[in-house]
Amino acid sequence: MKEWTTQGRKLKLVEGNIILLDVDAIVNAANKNLILGGGVAGAIRNSGGPSIQEECDTIGPINVGEAAMTHAGKLKAKYVIHAAGPVQGEGQEEAKLRSATLSSLKISNQNQLQDIAFPAISTGIFGFPMQKCSEIMLKTAMEFLEAHDFPQEIIFCLYGQEAYSVFEQTLEKLTG
């Protein structure tokens, strides 16, 4: 586990399964229609139960780069923030990923959530490069922590040692 602290607020990197975390909110790497298909979304649907998709159906679609919050069903987390990440090749992917990250953090701040956990948005089936994802998401999260009271803790829960290593190296560069 790697950690960075600013003004008493923390950013942490952990390797594991995001749906197992006991936090106020986990972020779902969503599509713009908020249909819980595969990857992180599928795991959320399978473990959290049908109420999450039912709530998404009343909210979606949203624009790529936006986020929306639902309850978390049977998950340990209280809420799921669905961040619509970009598909590699659709154009303006970097700005859209930054916006999806920022939108999620703004929802967390508005609802005074203590902690929020992110996956590496858009790096699965959407094909966004892990290195670029780590740079955009970590920089956005660090800037947000320095300027806002909530969340108190941002966790990047990375699936697999390879993803964790990329984020760890990027965090070392940003804080070094």
N, C-alpha and C positions, 0 to 999 in steps of 0.2 A: 504494500500500500504506500502510495506517495501522497504527500499533503502540502498545501500552500495556505498560509493564513494572512489575512489583511483586516485590520480594525476589528479583530475578534471573530471574524467570519472565515469559514474554511472552504477550500476546494480540495476534494479528495479523488484519487484514482483507485478503483478496485477492479479486480478481475472476477467475473462471476455472472450470475443470471439475475437480471434486473427485476424480474417478477417476484423474486424471493425477498426483496428488501423491505424492511419495515420503516418507511419514510412517509412524509405527508403526501408526496406525489412522485410518481414515476412518469417519465416521458415516453410516449409511444412514437416510434418512427413511422408516422402515418402517411397514407396517401390522401389526396385532396378530397376524395369521396368519403373518407373516414370509414372505409370498409376494412374490418380486421381480418386480413388475409393470412399471409405467411410471416416468417421471421418473428420479430419482437411482437408485432400486432397479433399474430396467430397464437403465440404463447400467452399473451394477455387475455385473448378471447377464451382459450382453452382452460386457463386456470381461474380467471375472474368470473366466468359465467356469462350467460346471454344478456344480462342487464346492461353491460357496457356497450355492446353493439346496438341494443335498443335505444340507449341514450344518444349514441353517435348518429343514429338514423334521424333523430329529431333536430340535430345540429348541422350535419353536413349537407352539401359539400362546402368546403372552405378553400381559399386560395392557397397555392403553394407559397410557403413562407409564413403562413399564419398558424395559429394554434388555438385549440379549444379544450375545455376541461369537462370531464365527466367524473362520476363516482367510480370507485375501483372494484365494485362487486365483491367477490370473495378473496381478493388479494389482500396482503398485509398492508399495503399502501392505502391511504384514504381516498386518493384521487388519481386519475390518469389524465395527463396533459397530452393531447394528441397534436403533435407538431408535423405539419405537412412538409416533408423534405423534398428537395429537387431530384429529378431523374437526370443522371449524367447525360449530357448531349442536348438537353432541352433549351439551353441558353440561360445566362445569368445565374448559374448554379451557385456560385460563391455567395452572391448577394442574397439569394433565396435561403441558403443554409444559415447564414448569419441572422436573417430575419426570423426564421423558424426558431432558432435558439433564443433570440431576444424576445420573441412573442411568448415563448414558454416561461421565460424568466419574469416577464411583466405580469403574467397571470399569477405566478407564484408570489410576487411582490404585492399585487393588489389584494390577494387573499391571505396575506401575512403567513404564508407557509414557512415552517422552520427549515425543512430540508426537501430537496428535489434531486432526483437521480435521472441522468441522461444516458441513453445508449449512444453509439457512434451513428448519428442520423444519416441516412441515405447511403451508407457504405455496403449494405447487403445487395439485394436484388436491384436497387436503383443505381449501383455501379459507381458511386462517388468515391474518389481516391481517399484512403484512410489517412494519409499524411496531411493532405489539404484539409480534411475534415477536422483533424486534431488541432491544426493551427487556428482555424476559424472558430470552432466551438470553445476551445480553451481561452483564447484571447477575448472573445465576447463575454464569457462567464466571468473572467477575472475583472474586466472593466465594470461589469454589472455589480459584482460584489463590492467593489470600491465605492460605488455611487449610491447604493440602496441598502436599506435595513433588512429587507427580506429578499431571498431566503438567507438564513444564517449559515447554511451549508449546502454546497453544490457537490454532488457525487457524479463522477463519470464511471458508470458500471460497464466495463468492457468485456465482451464475450470472447474469451480466448487470449492466450498469452501474446500472440502476435499483435492484436489490437492494443492490448495493454502496453506493450513495449513501445509502440509508435506514440501513444499518448504520453507515456512517461518521458520519452526523449524530447518531445515537444515542450512539455511542462518544464523540463530542466533548462531548455534553451530560453524559454520565456521568463524564467525566474533567476537564471544563472547570472 
